[in-house]
């Protein structure tokens, strides 16, 4: 049966009239997570899947009921019946795939980071704006139940002016593949800062109500990775036969346009606590909070600090996180498409959903890397 064309969308060959047709590119963790989230949600149907590992491609397509399979992403994007392209591949491919998809009139859901550089990210946002299509980025950790609770709590300004925040994602031994694309500067764009740090940067800016980072002063090191340590396996006894081109630890002091500051840290490997920790601290004039996620814990992660009758008080909200963060962000992505599709003809349908907030995060990451390399404070382009 043939489906009507949704306002502002391409024509779909089959499926219910309100169903968006999705093509997913990528067979690793990110691509599989996108695939499963789209499959679980109403209003969308994955009809095409692309990836370079034939056995994995067949397995995922068969078990998820995806009819069309491609080993070359270009063949998938060339289809004229897709509404959405979902990108879950190495970082350097985000830009070419997104540009092809947006210029072809598709909405794009992209794994973070938006691109390996701020300049390429800006091209993607401009393409989304010109095509008037949604460009969403998978900053899924802000959808945690504890982060969402704290964001709602902050609406009443219980802490007064928040003057400083700390955000970190630290691993003891967590380099995701020594010698893989993750440790190539050209392919990944950087190390834990662009990989993990961009997530906690997003959480912090989200909680602080989206201030702009105006300048950064940063350092970056790669003592462990360059020696073959930190990958979780046997420590290398001699220099590796590949170049470790990215950092394994980065730290930056970020100045914000509201006068506050943010200390950001990210590591794949360090001689520190054995666990993997995500932390965000908020310091306010009359209160504060600490988010501490130990090894992806889902309970007992949030502490709120205040004074009651002049005495220091600690509260621990009892929350449980369901862990469906990718599903949440994709549900919001689908909602943005549906709402925009109802906008009258002749007006921008998706204003505010062109990936601008992710562009700012890419520019901050760029500035941190520049600051670390040049050993000076660097302004963030606005």
C-alpha positions as CSV (number, residue, x, y, z in Angstrom):
1,X,0.0,0.0,0.0
2,X,1.2,3.4,-0.7
3,X,1.6,6.2,1.9
4,X,0.8,9.8,1.7
5,X,3.7,12.2,1.7
6,X,4.1,13.9,5.1
7,X,4.4,17.7,4.9
8,X,8.0,18.6,4.2
9,X,9.1,14.9,3.8
10,X,9.9,12.5,1.0
11,X,7.4,10.0,-0.3
12,X,7.4,6.6,1.4
13,X,6.7,3.5,-0.6
14,X,5.0,1.4,2.1
15,X,3.8,1.6,5.7
16,X,1.2,3.5,7.7
17,X,0.6,7.2,6.7
18,X,2.2,8.6,9.8
19,X,5.3,6.3,9.7
20,X,8.7,7.7,9.0
21,X,11.1,5.5,7.1
22,X,14.6,5.2,8.6
23,X,18.0,4.2,7.2
24,X,20.6,3.3,9.9
25,X,24.3,3.4,9.1
26,X,26.7,1.6,11.4
27,X,26.9,-1.8,13.0
28,X,28.9,-1.2,16.1
29,X,27.6,-0.1,19.5
30,X,26.3,3.3,18.4
31,X,24.6,2.0,15.2
32,X,23.0,-1.0,17.0
33,X,21.7,1.3,19.8
34,X,20.2,3.6,17.2
35,X,18.7,0.7,15.4
36,X,17.1,-0.8,18.5
37,X,15.7,2.5,19.7
38,X,14.1,3.3,16.3
39,X,12.7,-0.2,16.2
40,X,11.2,0.1,19.7
41,X,9.4,3.5,19.1
42,X,6.1,4.0,17.3
43,X,6.0,6.4,14.3
44,X,9.2,5.1,12.6
45,X,10.3,2.0,10.8
46,X,13.8,1.0,9.9
47,X,13.8,-0.2,6.3
48,X,17.5,0.0,5.4
49,X,20.8,-0.8,7.2
50,X,24.4,-0.2,6.1
51,X,27.7,-1.4,7.4
52,X,31.0,-3.0,6.2
53,X,30.9,-6.2,8.1
54,X,28.7,-8.6,6.0
55,X,28.1,-11.2,8.8
56,X,27.2,-8.5,11.3
57,X,25.0,-6.7,8.7
58,X,23.1,-9.9,8.0
59,X,22.7,-10.8,11.7
60,X,21.3,-7.4,12.7
61,X,19.1,-7.0,9.6
62,X,17.6,-10.6,10.1
63,X,17.0,-10.2,13.9
64,X,15.5,-6.7,13.6
65,X,13.5,-7.4,10.5
66,X,15.3,-4.9,8.2
67,X,14.6,-5.6,4.6
68,X,17.3,-3.7,2.7
69,X,21.0,-4.1,3.4
70,X,24.0,-2.2,2.0
71,X,27.8,-2.4,2.6
72,X,28.3,1.1,1.2
73,X,26.5,3.9,3.0
74,X,26.3,5.9,-0.2
75,X,23.8,3.4,-1.6
76,X,21.6,3.7,1.4
77,X,21.6,7.5,1.3
78,X,20.8,7.4,-2.4
79,X,17.4,5.8,-1.8
80,X,14.6,8.3,-2.5
81,X,12.1,6.9,-0.1
82,X,13.8,7.6,3.3
83,X,12.8,10.3,5.7
84,X,15.6,9.8,8.3
85,X,19.2,8.9,8.2
86,X,20.7,7.7,11.4
87,X,24.5,7.9,11.7
88,X,26.4,5.6,14.1
89,X,29.9,5.3,12.6
90,X,33.4,6.6,13.3
91,X,33.5,10.4,13.9
92,X,35.2,11.4,10.6
93,X,32.3,9.9,8.6
94,X,29.6,12.0,10.4
95,X,30.2,15.0,8.2
96,X,30.1,13.4,4.7
97,X,27.1,11.2,5.5
98,X,25.1,14.0,7.2
99,X,25.9,16.4,4.3
100,X,24.7,13.9,1.7
101,X,21.6,13.1,3.7
102,X,20.6,16.7,4.5
103,X,21.2,17.9,0.9
104,X,19.0,15.0,-0.1
105,X,16.2,16.3,2.1
106,X,16.5,13.8,5.0
107,X,16.4,14.4,8.7
108,X,19.5,13.3,10.5
109,X,20.1,11.7,13.8
110,X,23.9,11.7,14.5
111,X,26.0,10.0,17.1
112,X,28.1,12.6,19.1
113,X,30.3,14.4,18.4
114,X,28.7,16.3,15.6
115,X,32.0,16.3,13.6
116,X,35.7,16.0,14.2
117,X,36.1,19.8,14.1
118,X,33.9,22.8,14.7
119,X,34.3,24.0,11.1
120,X,32.8,20.8,9.8
121,X,30.1,20.8,12.4
122,X,29.2,24.4,11.3
123,X,28.8,23.1,7.7
124,X,26.4,20.4,8.9
125,X,24.3,22.9,10.8
126,X,24.2,25.2,7.8
127,X,23.1,22.4,5.6
128,X,20.3,21.5,8.0
129,X,19.2,25.1,8.1
130,X,19.2,25.4,4.3
131,X,17.4,22.1,3.9
132,X,15.0,22.9,6.8
133,X,15.6,19.5,8.3
134,X,16.1,18.3,11.9
135,X,19.7,17.6,12.8
136,X,19.8,15.9,16.3
137,X,22.9,14.7,18.1
138,X,22.9,11.7,20.5
139,X,23.7,13.5,23.8
140,X,21.8,10.8,25.6
141,X,23.3,11.2,29.1
142,X,21.4,14.4,29.7
143,X,18.3,12.2,29.5
144,X,19.2,10.3,32.7
145,X,16.5,10.4,35.3
146,X,18.8,12.1,37.9
147,X,19.9,14.8,35.4
148,X,16.3,15.5,34.4
149,X,15.2,15.7,38.1
150,X,18.0,18.1,38.9
151,X,17.2,20.3,35.9
152,X,13.6,20.6,37.0
153,X,14.8,21.3,40.6
154,X,16.9,24.1,39.4
155,X,14.0,25.9,37.8
156,X,13.1,27.3,41.2
157,X,16.7,28.5,41.8
158,X,17.1,26.7,45.1
159,X,20.9,27.2,45.0
160,X,20.9,30.9,44.1
161,X,23.5,31.9,41.6
162,X,25.6,29.0,40.5
163,X,29.1,30.4,40.2
164,X,31.2,27.3,39.5
165,X,30.6,23.7,38.3
166,X,32.8,20.7,37.9
167,X,32.1,18.0,35.3
168,X,34.2,14.9,34.7
169,X,34.1,11.4,33.1
170,X,37.2,9.4,34.3
171,X,38.3,5.9,33.6
172,X,41.0,3.8,35.1
173,X,41.7,1.6,32.1
174,X,39.2,2.4,29.3
175,X,41.0,3.3,26.1
176,X,38.4,1.9,23.6
177,X,40.8,0.1,21.3
178,X,44.6,0.8,21.2
179,X,45.4,1.2,17.6
180,X,41.8,1.4,16.5
181,X,40.0,4.4,14.9
182,X,39.5,5.8,18.4
183,X,43.2,6.6,18.8
184,X,43.6,8.2,15.3
185,X,43.4,12.0,15.4
186,X,42.1,12.2,11.8
187,X,39.4,9.6,12.4
188,X,38.3,10.4,15.9
189,X,39.2,14.1,16.2
190,X,40.7,13.5,19.6
191,X,40.6,11.2,22.6
192,X,38.5,11.2,25.8
193,X,37.7,14.9,25.6
194,X,35.8,14.6,22.4
195,X,34.5,11.1,23.3
196,X,33.6,11.3,27.0
197,X,34.1,15.0,27.8
198,X,31.6,16.1,25.3
199,X,28.9,14.2,27.2
200,X,29.6,15.8,30.6
201,X,30.1,19.2,29.0
202,X,26.6,18.7,27.6
203,X,25.2,17.7,31.0
204,X,26.8,20.7,32.7
205,X,25.6,23.2,30.1
206,X,22.1,21.7,30.1
207,X,21.9,22.0,33.9
208,X,23.3,25.5,33.9
209,X,20.5,26.6,31.4
210,X,22.8,26.7,28.3
211,X,25.3,29.5,29.0
212,X,27.9,30.0,26.3
213,X,31.5,29.1,27.0
214,X,33.5,32.2,26.0
215,X,37.1,31.0,26.6
216,X,39.1,28.0,27.8
217,X,42.5,27.3,29.4
218,X,43.4,23.6,29.0
219,X,46.0,20.9,29.3
220,X,46.1,17.5,27.7
221,X,48.4,14.4,28.1
222,X,48.9,11.0,26.6
223,X,51.5,9.3,28.9
224,X,49.6,6.0,29.3
225,X,48.2,5.5,25.9
226,X,51.4,6.2,24.1
227,X,53.1,3.6,26.3
228,X,50.4,0.9,25.6
229,X,48.8,1.3,29.0
230,X,45.2,1.9,29.8
231,X,43.5,-0.4,27.3
232,X,42.3,-2.8,29.9
233,X,44.5,-5.7,28.7
234,X,48.1,-6.6,29.1
235,X,50.5,-3.7,29.4
236,X,52.8,-3.3,26.5
237,X,56.4,-4.0,27.3
238,X,57.8,-1.9,24.5
239,X,56.8,0.9,22.2
240,X,53.7,0.1,20.2
241,X,53.8,-0.5,16.5
242,X,51.2,2.2,15.9
243,X,51.0,5.9,16.9
244,X,48.7,6.9,19.7
245,X,47.8,10.2,18.2
246,X,45.3,11.5,20.8
247,X,45.3,12.5,24.5
248,X,44.4,10.0,27.3
249,X,43.6,12.8,29.8
250,X,42.4,16.4,29.3
251,X,41.4,19.2,31.7
252,X,40.0,22.6,31.0
253,X,38.8,25.7,32.9
254,X,35.9,27.2,30.9
255,X,34.7,30.7,31.4
256,X,31.0,31.2,30.8
257,X,29.1,34.3,29.5
258,X,27.0,34.6,32.7
259,X,30.2,35.1,34.8
260,X,30.3,31.5,36.1
261,X,33.0,28.9,35.4
262,X,33.2,25.2,34.7
263,X,36.1,22.8,35.3
264,X,35.9,20.0,32.8
265,X,38.0,16.7,32.9
266,X,38.0,13.6,30.8
267,X,40.3,10.5,30.9
268,X,40.4,7.1,29.2
269,X,43.2,6.0,31.5
270,X,44.8,7.2,34.8
271,X,46.3,5.8,37.9
272,X,43.4,6.6,40.1
273,X,40.2,5.0,41.4
274,X,39.6,1.7,39.7
275,X,36.0,2.4,38.7
276,X,34.6,4.5,35.9
277,X,33.0,7.7,37.2
278,X,30.8,10.4,35.8
279,X,30.5,13.4,38.1
280,X,29.0,16.8,38.0
281,X,29.2,19.3,40.9
282,X,27.2,22.5,41.1
283,X,28.3,25.2,43.6
284,X,25.7,27.9,44.3
285,X,25.5,30.9,46.6
286,X,23.0,29.2,48.9
287,X,23.1,25.5,47.9
288,X,24.6,22.9,45.6
289,X,24.4,19.4,44.2
290,X,26.6,16.5,43.3
291,X,25.8,13.9,40.6
292,X,28.1,10.8,41.0
293,X,27.5,7.9,38.7
294,X,29.8,5.0,39.6
295,X,30.2,2.4,36.9
296,X,26.9,3.4,35.2
297,X,24.9,3.1,38.4
298,X,21.2,3.8,38.2
299,X,20.4,4.5,41.9
300,X,21.7,6.7,44.7
301,X,23.5,9.0,42.4
302,X,22.3,12.5,43.4
303,X,23.1,14.5,46.6
304,X,21.7,18.0,47.3
305,X,23.4,20.4,49.8
306,X,21.6,23.2,51.6
307,X,21.1,24.9,55.0
308,X,18.1,24.4,57.1
309,X,17.7,26.8,60.1
310,X,21.4,27.6,59.7
311,X,22.6,24.0,59.8
312,X,24.2,22.2,56.9
313,X,21.7,19.7,55.4
314,X,22.2,16.8,52.9
315,X,19.3,15.3,50.9
316,X,19.5,12.3,48.6
317,X,16.5,12.1,46.2
318,X,15.5,8.5,45.7
319,X,15.5,8.0,41.9
320,X,15.9,5.0,39.6
321,X,17.1,5.5,36.1
322,X,15.5,3.2,33.5
323,X,18.6,3.4,31.2
324,X,16.7,4.1,28.0
325,X,18.6,7.3,27.2
326,X,19.0,6.7,23.4
327,X,15.4,5.9,23.1
328,X,14.5,9.1,24.9
329,X,16.5,11.3,22.7
330,X,15.3,9.6,19.5
331,X,11.7,10.0,20.8
332,X,12.3,13.7,21.2
333,X,13.8,13.8,17.7
334,X,10.7,12.1,16.2
335,X,8.5,14.6,18.1
336,X,10.4,17.6,16.7
337,X,9.9,16.2,13.2
338,X,6.2,15.7,13.8
339,X,5.6,19.1,15.3
340,X,7.6,20.9,12.5
341,X,5.7,19.0,9.9
342,X,2.5,20.9,11.0
343,X,4.1,24.3,10.5
344,X,2.3,26.3,7.7
345,X,3.9,26.3,4.3
346,X,6.4,29.0,3.6
347,X,7.8,29.2,7.2
348,X,10.9,27.4,8.6
349,X,9.5,24.1,10.0
350,X,12.4,23.1,12.2
351,X,13.8,26.4,13.6
352,X,15.9,25.6,16.7
353,X,16.5,22.0,15.7
354,X,19.3,22.4,13.3
355,X,22.0,21.1,15.7
356,X,23.1,24.6,17.0
357,X,23.7,23.5,20.6
358,X,25.9,20.6,19.4
359,X,27.8,23.0,17.2
360,X,28.7,25.1,20.3
361,X,30.0,22.0,22.1
362,X,32.2,21.1,19.1
363,X,33.6,24.7,19.1
364,X,34.4,24.3,22.8
365,X,36.2,21.0,22.2
366,X,38.2,22.6,19.4
367,X,39.2,25.5,21.7
368,X,40.3,23.1,24.4
369,X,42.5,21.2,22.1
370,X,43.9,24.5,20.7
371,X,44.5,25.8,24.2
372,X,46.3,22.6,25.3
373,X,48.5,22.6,22.2
374,X,49.4,26.3,22.4
375,X,49.6,26.6,26.2
376,X,47.4,29.6,26.4
377,X,43.8,30.7,27.0
378,X,41.7,30.5,23.8
379,X,38.4,32.2,23.0
380,X,35.5,30.1,21.8
381,X,33.9,31.4,18.5
382,X,30.3,32.3,19.0
